[in-house]
């Protein structure tokens, strides 16, 4: 009698687009191939960059004989949690002085988003969550896996004008039911690269407060938008200043280059300090049932840098180096497209900030770039500006020109 498999009816899941693109790029032997899909920083030589300050700290840790491999606390490394909170909110923020903020170390920004959504759904009973349209591909997937009943979108991007669809965004917030979770991108919106102005953030905060909605910030790119860590955190700090309770998912993948170390944390701000131990205890239970304890190595790197004035200064210079290169590539690509008379408006390339640009290319135009030019990008037209270099910008601009000119959107 043949053995019966319990797994025979399992269907194959669709490939994860960004990782499938990277695999295809790696297998491609074309001499001019370009990877604009990967969500990671690249140097002018199209290589990953290990930040010098990270290498320095890793050497220190390797030679520190007092360290061991015991479990970290469930909530994470205390010195990391406190320092990262100050990084996001500012050293002198009132909620820090009043002991109204705490954080839980997480498995990258993704882990922070997940435990935050989990807490809001399982502990507070929130059943409706709004994400921007478009948003990072994982936001809706995580909410769905946690069984949120209502996963909705607020309009964010006006594809015709290549800008934020602000009035419709506000309209969607005004129509959201009370106690809806509103997932906001702090800076360097993924995938559009277009952020609200400070005045627009103020309007958003007013509507969220009036409608009794819950703000949850995804803070994956602090420093990558402007090169200024404080400037990029303005929106979160403003909401805190206005008296909001909130969650904020921090990631150190991009601004520390620690992609495979999975360093993040979930920060939470409450109205009264007496609430902190209770809230923290619930997050600890969620973590215990999810990954039990966070990894130490990446967290130690970030903690060491953030708690050393000398290393912190060096790290800030590294962040600015990355941000400045991205801004330069934006300008170069914009100038090339403009010089060759590529149809349409391309001002959005330089108006957007952060790692990504929402080009406005259609799925068919994006596929044209992949199939005919070996330029790899997401089908929605999102490109990673770090993949553009002074060596390939002419090739990339010419390919975009061809796609826009000869391929129907």
Rosetta blueprint (number, residue, H / E / L):
1 X L
2 X L
3 X L
4 X L
5 X L
6 X L
7 X L
8 X L
9 X L
10 X L
11 X L
12 X L
13 X L
14 X L
15 X L
16 X L
17 X H
18 X H
19 X H
20 X H
21 X H
22 X H
23 X H
24 X H
25 X H
26 X H
27 X H
28 X L
29 X L
30 X L
31 X L
32 X L
33 X L
34 X E
35 X E
36 X L
37 X L
38 X L
39 X L
40 X L
41 X L
42 X L
43 X L
44 X L
45 X L
46 X L
47 X L
48 X L
49 X L
50 X L
51 X L
52 X H
53 X H
54 X H
55 X H
56 X H
57 X H
58 X H
59 X H
60 X H
61 X H
62 X H
63 X L
64 X L
65 X L
66 X L
67 X L
68 X L
69 X L
70 X L
71 X L
72 X L
73 X L
74 X L
75 X L
76 X L
77 X L
78 X H
79 X H
80 X H
81 X H
82 X H
83 X H
84 X H
85 X H
86 X H
87 X H
88 X H
89 X H
90 X L
91 X L
92 X L
93 X L
94 X H
95 X H
96 X H
97 X H
98 X L
99 X L
100 X L
101 X E
102 X E
103 X E
104 X E
105 X E
106 X E
107 X E
108 X H
109 X H
110 X H
111 X H
112 X H
113 X H
114 X H
115 X H
116 X H
117 X H
118 X H
119 X H
120 X H
121 X H
122 X H
123 X L
124 X L
125 X L
126 X L
127 X L
128 X E
129 X E
130 X E
131 X E
132 X E
133 X E
134 X L
135 X L
136 X L
137 X H
138 X H
139 X H
140 X H
141 X H
142 X H
143 X H
144 X H
145 X H
146 X L
147 X L
148 X L
149 X L
150 X E
151 X E
152 X E
153 X E
154 X E
155 X E
156 X L
157 X E
158 X E
159 X L
160 X L
161 X L
162 X L
163 X E
164 X E
165 X L
166 X H
167 X H
168 X H
169 X H
170 X H
171 X H
172 X H
173 X H
174 X H
175 X L
176 X L
177 X L
178 X L
179 X L
180 X L
181 X E
182 X E
183 X E
184 X E
185 X E
186 X L
187 X L
188 X L
189 X L
190 X L
191 X L
192 X L
193 X L
194 X L
195 X L
196 X L
197 X L
198 X H
199 X H
200 X H
201 X H
202 X H
203 X H
204 X H
205 X H
206 X H
207 X H
208 X H
209 X H
210 X H
211 X L
212 X L
213 X L
214 X E
215 X E
216 X E
217 X E
218 X E
219 X E
220 X L
221 X L
222 X L
223 X L
224 X L
225 X L
226 X L
227 X L
228 X L
229 X H
230 X H
231 X H
232 X H
233 X L
234 X H
235 X H
236 X H
237 X H
238 X H
239 X H
240 X H
241 X H
242 X L
243 X L
244 X L
245 X L
246 X E
247 X E
248 X E
249 X E
250 X E
251 X E
252 X L
253 X L
254 X L
255 X L
256 X L
257 X L
258 X L
259 X H
260 X H
261 X H
262 X L
263 X E
264 X E
265 X E
266 X E
267 X E
268 X E
269 X E
270 X L
271 X L
272 X L
273 X H
274 X H
275 X H
276 X H
277 X H
278 X H
279 X H
280 X H
281 X H
282 X H
283 X H
284 X H
285 X H
286 X H
287 X H
288 X H
289 X L
290 X L
291 X L
292 X L
293 X L
294 X L
295 X L
296 X L
297 X H
298 X H
299 X H
300 X H
301 X H
302 X H
303 X H
304 X H
305 X H
306 X H
307 X L
308 X L
309 X H
310 X H
311 X H
312 X H
313 X H
314 X H
315 X H
316 X H
317 X H
318 X H
319 X H
320 X H
321 X H
322 X H
323 X H
324 X H
325 X H
326 X H
327 X H
328 X H
329 X H
330 X H
331 X H
332 X H
333 X H
334 X H
335 X H
336 X H
337 X H
338 X H
339 X H
340 X L
341 X L
342 X L
343 X L
344 X L
345 X L
346 X L
347 X L
348 X H
349 X H
350 X H
351 X H
352 X L
353 X L
354 X L
355 X L
356 X E
357 X E
358 X E
359 X L
360 X L
361 X L
362 X L
363 X H
364 X H
365 X H
366 X H
367 X H
368 X H
369 X H
370 X H
371 X H
372 X H
373 X H
374 X L
375 X E
376 X E
377 X L
378 X L
379 X L
380 X L
381 X L
382 X E
383 X E
384 X E
385 X H
386 X H
387 X H
388 X L
389 X L
390 X L
391 X L
392 X L
393 X H
394 X H
395 X H
396 X H
397 X H
398 X H
399 X H
400 X H
401 X H
402 X H
403 X H
404 X H
405 X H
406 X H
407 X L
408 X L
409 X L
